Amino acid sequence: MAARRLPPGEILRYYAFRASQSATFSLPIHVLFFQSRGLSLAEIGGIEALYTVVVLLAETPTGYLGDRFGRRASLLAATALSALGIVGFVFAHSVAVFAAVVVIRAFAGAFRSGTTDAWLYETLAGEAESDSDRFAHVSGRASASGLATLAVASLAGGALYAMDPLYPWLLEGAAGSVGLLVLLTMSEPERTEEREQGENADAPTFDVLATLGAVRSTLGSRTIGPLVLAVGLLAGISNTMAFYLQPVAVATPGLSPTSLGPLYAGLTLVSAGVAARVGWLQDRLGVRGWFLTGPPLLAVGLITVGLVPTLALPVFVLARAVGSATNPLFGQYLNDRTGESRATVLSAASTVRSLFTAPLNLVGGGLATAYALSTGLGALGMVLLVGLAVTLGAWVVGERKRPSTTTA
C-alpha cells in the first residue's frame, strides 16, 4: 500500500506558524524596556531565572498534556498564554508584576517546547515511513523562516521603540493573533489521533513520580543523557549572553538604542542562513562532528572576548549561528531515539536543559552588574568549555560502547 503523501500546504502552514511565533518585535529592546520600568540588570536576571524555574517545573507536565489531549490543543494553549503575557508586559511597572507576567509566559513556552517538535516529527512520519528522517531538514527550514521573520521584526522593533516603548509589544501581540488563526487550520498528526482514539479513556493521570521517571529515563541513557546536558549548558550560556548584548551594543561607539533593530536583524539573518543549511551540515559533519566543532568554537570565542573586548559583537553572531544549527540537529537525534509519549520525553529533555539556565541567568545578571561585560563573557566561555569537555566526552564514550549507532 502506498504511503500517504503529506499535502505541501501542511508544512507551509507549519512554517507560517513558526514564523508568527518568531515575530518578537520586543527582542532588540526588551532589556532596555525593563530598565526603563525601573529594573536593574540583577533584577532582570532574577526574573529570567524565575522564567526558567517555572518552565523547569512545567515542561514535563505540559508535555504529558500534549500526549494526552493532542498537539494542537497544547499549541493553542501556548499561543493564548503568550498573548496574555504580552498584554501583561504593557501594564507592568514593578518587579512583582513583571514576575507574574513571566510566569504566564513560562507556561506558554513549556506548552510549546516539546509539542512543536512532536507535531512536526509525527506529521512527517505519517507521510511515509522514512520521512521522519527529514525532521532536521524541515525543522531547520522552519527555523530559517522564523529567523527571517525575526530579522524584519527586529528592524521594526528598534524603530517602534524610539517612537513609543509600547509599540513593539502591541505589534508582537498582533503577530501572535495571526499565528492562532494559522494554528486552527493545522491538522492533528495521524499517530496522535490514533493513540487518542484507542487510549484516551484509560489514560493515566499525571503525577510527580511520572515526571521524575521521565527525567530519570532521559538522563539514564549513555547516549542521550550527556548530550542533553551539553545542549542544556549551551542553551543556558546563550540565554545568559542576552544580558550582555544590548548593554554592549549601546556602549559601542556609533551605536544607539535605535541601532539595535538593524543589529538584531543582522544577527538573525546570519542565524537564518545557518538554519537553512542544517541539512548540509548534517550530511557533511553528522551530529557528532557538529557537536565536537560548533559549541567548543563558541566557548573559545567567549574566552577570547575576555581578552579582546572589541570582539564581543562578532562572538554574538557566532552564538546565534551555533544555536541555529544545534537545535534542529539535536531534535533529530533525540526524536530518532524516542518512541511512545514523544512530547513528554522531549519536554523532559527540555526540563533537564532548563536546569542550567536559571542559575546561569542569576550568575550572568550579577556579573553584568558587578564586573566589566567582557570579563563576564570570558567567564561564561570558561564554564562552557569545561562543561562541554565533560559532557561531550561522556557522550562520545557512550556512543562508542553502543553497537550499530548512527549519529549522522
N, C-alpha and C positions, 0 to 999 in steps of 0.2 A: 504493500500500500504506500502510495507516495506521501512524503512528509508534507504537513501543512505549511504553506508559504505565508509568511507574515506580510500583511499589507504594508507597503513602504510608508504609508501615512501614519502608521502606529509609531514607528521610530521617529518620524518627523515631529509628531506631537510630543514625543519624549524630549527631543531636542528643544522644542519650544518651551516645554515646562521647565527644563533645566535652565534655559536662558532667562525665563521670567524670575526664577528664584535667584539668579545671579545679578539682577538689576539693582544692586545695592548702591544707590546714589550717595548713601551716607559714608561709604567706606573711606574715602580720602579725607574726611573731615570729622569722623566720629570722636577721635581722641580730643581734637580741638573743641568740638561741641561740648563734650563732657567737662573739659576745663572751663569753658565759658559759663557753665552752670555751677561753677564753684568747686569742682572736684580736683584733687591733686593726682599726680601720677600714681602715688602709692594707693590712693582710694580707688582709682581706676583699675589698678592691678588686683585689688581685693574684690572688686565687682566681677572682673573677668574670671577670677578664681572661683567665685560663687557660681557663675555660669557653668564652669567645668564640673564642679561638685554636683550640681543638680543634674547635669547631663549624665554624670557617672552613675547616679542613683537611678535615673530614669531609663537609661539605654536598654537594658535587657528587658524590663517590664514592657516598654513600648515595642520592642522587637517581638515579644511574645504576642502582644495585641495585633501586630501586623500579621503574624502567622494565624492568629485566631479569627480575626474579622476581615482580613484581606488587605492587600497592598494599597488600593485606592483609598480605603477608609482612613488608614494611617496618614497617607499623604494629604488628604483633605483636612484632617485634624492639625497637621503640621502647618499647612498654609493658613488656616484660620487663626491659630495661635500666633503665628509670625505677624500677621496683620494687626492683631490686638496689641502685640508688643510695640509695634511701630507707633500706634496711637499713644501708648503709654510714654514713650520717649518724648513725644511732643509736649506733654504736660509735666514731665519730671523736672524738679528743681532741687532735689536733695538726694543725699546718698541712699536714704531709706527707700525712696520712691524708685530711684534707678535700680536698686537691688531687687525690688518687687517685679519690675518690668523684665529684668534679666532672667528671673525665674521662669516667667512665661515664655520668653524666647528660648530658654534652655529646653523646655518641654517640646517646643516646636522642633528644635534641632534634633532631639532624641527620637521623635516620631519619624523624622525624615531620614536619618542616617542609614540604618541598616535596610530600611524598607525600599529606598530608592534603588539601591544595587540589587536587592532581591527581585524587584519588579522587572528590571532590565534582564537579569540573568534568566529568570523563569520565562519571560516573554520570548527571548532568543531560543531557549531550549524547547519551547513549544513550537517553534517554527520548523526545526529539524534537529535530529539527534546531535549533529555535530556543530550546530550553530551557536551553542553556548561558548564555543571557543572564540567567538567573535566579541566576547564581552569587553576585553581590554580595548579592542579597536573601536567599538561603538561608544564605550564609556569615555574613551579619550576624545572622540569626535564631539560627544556631548559636552565634555569639559571645555573643549575649544570654543564651541558655540556660546557656552555660558561666559567664558572669559572674554570673548569678543563683545558680548553684551556688557560685561562689567567695564570694559575699556571705555565704551561710549558713555556708560553711566558715570564713570569716574570723571570724564571730561565735563559732563553736565553738572555733576555734584559739586565740584570746586567752584564753578561759576555761580551756581544757585546759592551756595553758602555765602558768597560775597554779597548777594542780593538780600537774602534773609536766611538765617541758620536753620529755619524750619522747612524750607522748600525741599531740600534733598529727602527728608523723611516723608513728606507728603507724596512726592513722586514715587518713592520706593513702595509706599502703600498701594498706589495705583497699579504698579507693575505686579504686585502680589495678587491683586484682584484679577488681572489678566491670566495669571498662572492658575488661579482657581477655576476659571472658565475652561482653560485648556485641559486641566485635570479631569473635569467632568466628561470630556469626550474620550478619555483613555480607557482601554479595556482592562479588566482584571485578568492576570495571567492564567492560562488554562490549567496549569498544575495546581495553583492555589484554589481555583474554582472546584476542581475535582476533590481536593482534600477537604474543602469546606462541606461539600455535599455528603461526603462519607463519614466525616468525623466530628462535625460541629456539635452534634447532640451530646456526645460523650467526652468532649474536650475537657481536660483538667483545668482547674483554676490555677492562676499563677500564685506562687508563694516564694518566700525568701530563699528556701532551700533550692528551689529550681534555679533561681538566679545564681547562687553560689556554685551549683553544679555546672551550669553553662560556662561560667567563667573558669572554673577549675578544669573543665574539659578542654577549653581553648588553650589555657596555659600549659596543660599537661603534655601536649604534643611536642615532640622533639623538633619538629619542623615548623609547626605553626606558632607555638609559644614564643620562641626567641625572636621571630620576625615581627610578631605583634608588638613586642616590647621595643624593638628597633624603630618601627614605624611610629609608635607612641612617643618615643623620645624625640624623633624628628618633628612630629606634629607639635609637640609641646614647645620645642625651641622655636619653630617657625611662628607659632602663635605668639610667643613672648616677644619676638622681634617686632611685632606690630606696635609695641610701646615706643619703639625707638625710631621708626621710620618717619613719622610726622615731625617729631622734635628735631631729628637730624636734618630733614628737608628744609624746615623753616630757618634753621641755623646755617644753612649752606648759602654762601654769597650768591645773589642773583635769583634766589627762590623765595617765595612768599606763600601764604595760605592759598592764594588764588592759583599758584603754580602746582598745587597738589593734585588737581584734576588731571592735567597732562602727564604728570609724573606717574600717577597710578595707572593711567591709560597705557603709558609705555610699558610699565611693568606687566600689565595684564596682557598686552599683545604678545610680549615675549612668552608668557605662560601659555597663551592660546596656541602659538606656533609649536611649542614643545608638546602640548597635549594632543595636537593634531598628528604628531609624529610618533605617538606611543606605539602604534603597531610596528613602525620601522624599528624603534628601539627594542621592542620585544623580539623581533626577528634577528637583529644583529647581536644584541647583548644577552637576551634572556633575563629572567628575574634575578638570577644570581649575579650576572655580570653588572646589571644596573645597580643593585644594592651595594655591591662592593666598589662602585665607582662614584655614583651621584651623591649620596648623602655624605660619604667621607670628604668629597671635594668641598661641599658646603662647610663642613667643620673646619677644614683648613682655611677657607676663605674668611670665616668669622675670626679665627685666631689672628689672621693677617691684619684684620681691621683694628685689633687691639694695638698693633704696632704701627699701622699706617691708616689713621682715621679717614683720610680722603677716599679710601676705597669702600666706604660704607655703602654708598648707593649702588655701585656695581654688585656688591655682595647681596643686597636686597633683590636685585634682578636674578642672581643665581638661585637664591632661596625660592623665589616664585617658580623658576624653571624646574628645580628639583622636586618641589611639591607636586607640580602638574604632571610629571611623569610617574612619580612614586605611587600616587593614589590609585590610578586605574590598573597598574601592574600588580600592586598588592591585592586589589579587588579580584582580579582574575585568579591569582594564586590561591586566595582564600576560598573563593566560590568553587573552584575545582576540587577542593578538599572538604566541601560541606555538603551534607545530604539533607535529611529532613530538618524542619524548623529553621529554614535558612535565615530568615530575618532575625530570629532570636540569637543564632550563633554569630551573625555579623554584628549585631548590636552588642553582644558580649565582648567581641573583639574591640569594638569602639569603647566599651567600658574600660577595658584594660588600658587602651591607649590614653583615655582621659585621665588615668591616674597620674600621668606625667604633667599634664597641662596645668592643673590647679597649683601645685607647689612652684612650678616654673613661672607662672603668672605672678605669684606673690614675690618670688625672688627677683624676677625681671622688673617689676614695678619698684621694688626697693632699690635695686641697683641704679635704675634710671633716675631716681630721686637723689640718691646719695653720692653717686660717682659720675665720672665722665662717661658719656654714652659709648665711646669707643672701648673703654675698659669693660663695660657691661657686655658688649657684644663679643669681645675677646674671651671673657669668662664663659659665656654661653657656648662658644666654639670648643673650648676645652672640655666642657661637660659632654657635648655631643660626640667629640672624637673618642673619649674614653668609653662612653656608653655604647657607641657603635662597635668598638673593638670587642667588647664583651658579648653583646647580643648577637652580632653578625658572626662572630667566631663560633658561638654555640650553635647557631643556625646551620652554618656550613658543615660542622661536625655531624649534626643530626641528619642532614641531607645525605651525607656520605654513608651513614650507617643504615639508611633506608633504601632497600633494594628497589630497582626499577623506578626511580624517581625522576621525573622530568620537571625542570624548573623554568624552561624557556617559555 
